[in-house]
Amino acid sequence: MASRSAAATVAACLAVASAGCGGSGAGDGAESGTPTKGGKATYAVNVEVTSLDPAVCAVQSFDRCAPIFGTLLRYDLDKKAFVGQMAESFDTTDGKNWTLKLRSGVTFSDGTPFDAAAVAFNWDRVKDPKTLSPAARNTQGMTWKVADPQTVAVTLDKVNYQLPWALVRGLSAIGSPAAIQKAGADVANSPVGAGPFVLKKWTRNSQIEYTRNPTYFEPGLPYLDALTIKVIGADDQRLNALRGGEIDVDWSLLTKDARTIESTGDYQIYRVPLVGGTGLQFNLKDPVVKDEGLRKAMLMAFDSAQINNAVYPGDQPVDQLLRPGATERDDAMGKFPDKNLAEAQRLFDDYLRRTGKTSETVTFTCYAGLPALEQVAQLIQSQMQQIKGLTFKLNAVDGATLSSLSTKREFQTIMGATLSQEMDRLYDVFHTDAALNVMGYSNPKVDTALELSRSSGKPEEVAAAYKEVVGELSKDGPLRTWRYQTGHLYVSKKIKGITVAGTNSGAGVYWQYAWRAS
């Protein structure tokens, strides 16, 4: 167990309260029965990743990264607490000075020591701008030093009781310094960690194969001899692959498929309700879209009920950033603007009058090659073009291009998202100075509340702060979501011991605990 001060514990636990995290049935732990060694599991996800560099993949590709590197900490969904993983503990008494204790005798799969110097080396790479690490934001205002071979002393310039999340995600993957230096420019393709598996073969846009790491530190683990992760973009194709026995575990965000699978009684279903969702995101620095009246008009033409009825049947309409019943939701603080086409037209006509224009065109950058999201984009286009004089043009691109355009803020509107297991993700996305704030969104009330969510160790203060954040974000609508998203895993009953992780893209698995029933 990663022991921390009482204040850090309550703040961290509160940070996932709205997610209602847990599985269906076994949740976070192994099912009953005696685990057996050997065999293979095959898992399918929807998109390929670009890199297995630990400075990159800890943020962008948990499923491909964790088998190789493990994570320094793990968030236990059943206990609602951080537990030690590759690290033994992460302690603080004041939220500003932290001590990371590593396990003795752990080695990377190349035989070199997994020690404090290795952690410092990896975090130095993350912080180096030349690495282009998406986790660099976690190192802002953070310094560290090697105190002894098993200890890293961490100092923050501001109190942050939510820091353990960085050791579950962005700073969690520690690679062999010797292997990183040897790989040089090829580090993205040559990962060496101390996790439960080692990379065997990576066939891009097809699958990645792992084999058991014989030097993994947890006695007897992993149970599986091999793991394969396939890329199958279409949801229906992954579902058919599961039913046909081609794969053992299917990743999904679709509630309708969960109901279909559940009705058969042949599979186990694990669920992780997520904070946030995918939606229409605005670039508030764009000369056109920055106009508040224009944005309000578009928000009032948006219809999440139509989208869900057509693409995600059974999913409820979205009227606020968090789902009903969430601890950090308070409707009195604010909700998304209601659909009102007459008011939308009035606001748009006023925009044209103020700007001296007779019409306007807004471009929506969206996904190509993902059928459900392509359908969503077309529906949003038809909704926006109910406003007379507004042309809403689609710019469909592949996932990697969309991510790049988002990061560079080269869009007017975009299919954006904030998905996470933890509320603290909202800081990274919506604080004025946050590295992931690609919208250029700035609201002093949101900034103050987000800062309090990290600096306070009092649960009631943190809860109140998040309520204000969620209310303001819902009123302003810089990201207008259409679904309350839940990460699903559909698992063959042949695979036991699934231990679920909430990730930035849905539900993931800590594969060292999984085993195949004979």
N, C-alpha and C positions, 0 to 999 in steps of 0.2 A: 504494500500500500504506500502510495506517495503521501506521506504525512505533511500537513501544512498547518498554519495557524487556524484557529476556529473561524476567524473572519474570512480567510481565503477560502475555506471549505464552503461556507454558506454562500459566498459570492459566486463561486464556481458552480455550485449546484443550482443556484437560482438562474444562472445563465442559460440553462437548458430546460427550465420549467415549462416554457410555452411549447416546447417541441413534444412534450408528452412521450418521451422516448421509451421505446420498449419493443419487444418482438411479439409475434403471435405465437402463443405456446411457450417455447423455451426462451424467447427473448434474447438474452445475452449469453446464456450458458449452454452447456452441453446437455443433450437429452440423456435419459436413463439408459443404462446398458454399459457394458465394458468395452471401451475403445479397442479397436483392433488396428494393428500396424499394416502398412502396405496399401497398394492400390493407387488409383489416380482419380482426381476430380477434374471436371471440365466446366468452366464458368463462361458465360457470354455477357458482354457489355455492348453498348451501342456505338462508341466512337474509339478511334485510334488515338494514341498519345504521340507526342513529338520527341520526348526525351526521357531517358532513365537516369539522368544526372540527378543525384540526391538533392542538389540545390534547387532543382526545378520540379521534380516529380512529386515531392512531398505535398505540394500545393495542388498541382494540376492532375495528378493521376494516382490517387491513393491505392487503387486496386492493383496496379502494376508495380508500385513502389514498395508497399509494405511487405510483400513476400520476401524481397531481397534485403531490405534494410531494417524491417521492424519499425517500431516507433519508440521514442524515448519514454513517453507516457501513453496510457490508453484510458479512454473514458468509458467506464463500466456502466452500461445502460440500465442494468438492474439495480446496482448499488447507488447509481447517480453520484459517482465519485471518481476521481482520478486514481488510477492504480499504476504502479511501476511496471514498465515493460523492459526495454533495453536498459533503462535507468532503474535504480533502486528507489529513489525518492527525489522530490523537489520541494524544498522547505522555504518558508519565509515567516518572519515575525512581524514585519511592518509593511509588506506589499512592495517594498522598494529594493530590499536586499534579499537575494535568493541563493540557495545552495543546492546544486545538482550533485547527487551522489550516484556514482556508477557501480555496477557489480564488478567484483573481482574475478579475474581469470577469463573474461570474455574475449574472444578473438574474432577478427574478420575471417571470412572463408579463405583468404589467402595466407592465413597464419599470423598476420600482424596484430598487435594489441588494440582492442577497442577500449580506449582510455580517454582521460580528460584532454590530452593533447590532440587526439583525433576529433573530439567534439569541437574544440577551439578552432582547429584547422577548417572544419566544415562550415562553422558559423562565420569564420573570416571570409570564406569564399562567397557565402550568401550575401554578406555585407558589401563585398567588392562590386562596384557598379559594372565592372567589365564582365561579371558572371551573368548579368541580366536575370537574376533570380527573382521570381515573383514573391518570394518570401522575404525579400530585403526590407519590406515594410515592418516586419516583426523586430528588426534590429534597430529601428530608429529609437534613439535615446537609451540604448542598451549597450553596456560594456561587459566584458567577461575576462577572467584570467584563470589559469590553471593553478589551483591551490595545492594539489597533490595529485598523484597518478589517477585517483578515483574521484576527484572533486573539482568541480568548476564553480567559481564564485561569480555571481551575476549581480550587476548593479544597474538600476534604472534611474533615469533623471526625474521620473514621475512615478508615483504609486500606481501599480496596476495589479489588482488581485485576479485579473483574468489571464495573466501571463501563462499559466499552465496549458491553455489551449494551443499556444504556439509550439509546445513540445508534443502535442498530439498531431499537429498539422505541419505548418511551414518550416519549423526548425527541427522536426522530428526525425528526419532521415540522415543517418550518419554513415558516410562511405569511407572505405579504406583510403587514407591519405596516399599510401604508396601506390595503390591502383589508380587513383585519380591523377597523380603526377605522371605515372607511366602512360596513361591513356592520352593525355594531352588534349588535343582538339577532338578526339574521338570519345570523350568522357560520356557523352549522351548515349553511346551504344555499348559501353563496357562497364556496367555497374558491378561493384564488389562491396557487399555489406556483411553484416553479422546476423542477418535475419534467418528465418526458418528455411528458406529456399535459396537456390542459386540459379542464375539464368543459364538455360541450356541453348535456346534458339529463339530468335525474334524474326518472324516473317511479317513485315509491316503490312498493315491493312488486312491481315488474316488472323494470326494468332501469335501468342508468346508462350513458350514452354519453360517450365521450371522443374528442377529436381531437388530432392531433399538435401538440406545442408547437414552433413554428418557431424559438424562441429558446433551446431546450434546449442546455446547454453542451457535451455530448459530440458531437464532430463526426460528422455523418451519422446520428445517432440522434434519435428512435426510427426504426426501419425502417417500422413500420406507420403508415398514415395515420389509422387509427381503431381504437378498442377499445370493445367493448360487454360489460358484465358483467350477466348475467341472474340473477334469483332464481328458482330452481326447488327447492321444498322437499323433494320426495320423491326418494329416491335412484334409484328405477327410472325416474322421469320424466326425470331428468337423463341417465341412461344411454341412454334411448330417443332423447332429443334429440341426443346425440352420434352415435349410430348413424344417425339420420335426417339428419344434416348441418345441423341447426338451430344447433348449437354446435360449436366446434372443440376446446375443452378442458373437461373435467369435473372438478370438485373432489370428492373422496370420502374417507371414512375406512373404507370397506368392503373387506376383503381378498377376500371372495368375488367381488365385482364385478371386482376386479383380475385374478383368475384367469380369469374369463369373458372379459374384454377381451383379456387376453394370449393366450388360446387362438386368437383369430381372426387374429392377426398383422397386423392392420390399424392398430394404434395403438401409440404409444410410451407407456410407463408410467414415471413418476417417483415415487420413494418417499422419504419422510422419516420414519423411526421417531422417535416422540416420547417425551419424558420424561413419565411420569405417565399419567393416563387419566381417564375419566368413571366415576362410581360413586355409592354411597350415602354421603352426607356428613352428619355429625352436628353439631347445635348444642349445644356443651358448656356453654352458659350457660342452656339451657332447664331448667326445674325438674325435668322428668321425664327427659329424655334425658341429663342430666349424670350420672345414676347409672351407675357403672362396670359393675355387674353386669348391668343391663338392656342396656347397649350390647354387652357381651361375649356375651350371649345372642343378640342380633340378628346379630352378626358370625358366630356359630357356626351360624346358620340360613342364612346367605348361601351361594349356590351359583353361582359364575361359570361352571362347566362347563355347567349347564343353560341359562343365559342364552345363552352362545355357541353351543351346539348348536342352539338354537331360532332365534336372531336373526342370529348371525354364524358360520354353519357353517364349520368349518375353523380357527377361531381357538382357540388353546390356553387352558386354564383359567389363571386368574391366582392365584398364591400369594404374590406379593410386589409392592411398588410398581414395581420395575423388572423388565424382561424378563430371562429367563435369558441369561447371557453378557455382560450389561452390566458395564462396568468397575467401576462403583460398587455392584454387588450382592455381598453376602456373606451367604449363608444362615445362617451361624452367628450373625449379628448380630440376626436376627429375621425372621419371616415372618408373613403373615396367619394368624389362627386357622383351623384346619381345620374343615370342616363336621362337626358332631356334634350331632344333634337332641336326643339324650338329655341331653347336658350343657347344651344351650341351654335345655331345659325345666327342668332342675334350677336353673339360674341365675335363670330367670324366676320360678319358684315361690319362690325365696329372696327375690327382689325384692318379690313380693307380700307375703310374710310380714313383711319388714322395714318395709314402708310401710303395712301394715294394709289393703291393697286386695284386692279379689277379681278385678279385671281391669284392663287398661290399654289405652288407645288412643293410638297414635302416628300423626301425619300426615306423609305423604311428598309434598313439593311436587315436581312433575315436569312435563315438557313436554307440551303439547297441540299437535297438528297435525304432529308428526314421527312417522310410523308406526312406525319401528324403535324409537324411544325410548318410545313409548306401549306397545309390546309388552314392552319391558324392564321398565317400571314395573309392569305387570300381573304379570309373573313374580316380581319382587321382593316384591310384595304377597302372592302365593300362598306364597312361601317363608317370609316372616315370620309368616304366619297358620298355619303348621304348629305354631307355639308356642301351645299351648292357653291361652286367656285373653287373648291379645294381638290387638287389632284394629289393622290397619295400613291407614289410610285414605288414598286418593290425592287429591291436590289438583292437578289438571292445569291449567296456565296457559300462556299464550304466552311466548315467549322473553324479551321485554322485561320482562314482569311477573316472571318467575322471577329474572332478573338483579337487578331492584330489590329483591325480597324477600330475596335472598341478601345483597345489600349492606347492607340494613337489619337483617339477622339476624332476620327475621320468619319463622322456620320452626323445625320440630323436626328433621326430616330433609329432605334436598333432593337432587335429582339435580345434584351438583356435579362439578367437574373441576379438574384442573391439567394442562394440556397445554402443552408448550413444546419448543423446540429445545434449550434450555440447562438445565443442572442448577440454575443460580442462581435460577431461578423458584421453587424450593422455599423459598428464603428469604422471598420475598414472600408466600407462602401459609401457611407453617407456623411461622415465627418468632413468638414471643409478641407482639411489638410490631409485626408487619408489617401494612401497610394492607389486604392482601387476606386476612388471617386471619379470615374470617367465622365460623369454627367456634368461636373462643374457645379454640383448642388451645394448650396450654402444657406444654412438657417441657424442663427445664433442660439435659438432655443434648443435645437437638436445638438449642436456642438456642446453646450453646457451640460445637457443631460447625459450625453455619451461619455463625457469626461468624468462625470460623477459615477457612472456605472462601473468605471475602472478604479476610481480612487476610494470609493466607499466600501467598507466591510460590513455595512448594515443591510440586511436583506430588504427591509422595508424601504430604505432609500433607493436601493438599486431597482426594486420593482417599480417604484414611482417614476424613476428616471426613464425606464424603458417604456412605461405607459405614455409619457410625454413624447418620446422619440417616435413611437409607433403612430400616435395621433397626428403629429406634425407631418410625418412622411405620407400618411394617408390623405391628409388635406391637400398637401402640395402635389402629390402624385408624380415625383420624378421617375418612378418606376411603377407603372400601373399593371399589376399582375392580374391573370385571369383564373389561376387555380391555386387552391391550398394544396401544396404538393407533399406527397408522402413517398419515401423511398421504399421499394418492395424488393424482396428476394423470394423467388419461387424455387423451392428446393425439393429435389427427388428424395423420397424416403430412404434411399440407399445411403444418403450422405447425412451424417450425424455430427453433433458438436459444433454447429454453426455459431460463431460468436460475432455479433453484428457490430459494425461501426457506422456512425453517421458521418457522411462526407459532404463535400461541397457539391456533389452531383447526385446524391441519393444515399442508398444503403450500400455498405461495403462489408468485407469479411476479414477477420483475422484468421488466416488459413491454418496456422500451426495447430489449432485446437480441433479442426475438422477431421473426421475419419469416415472410412467407407465400411458399411456393414457387410459382412460376408453372407 
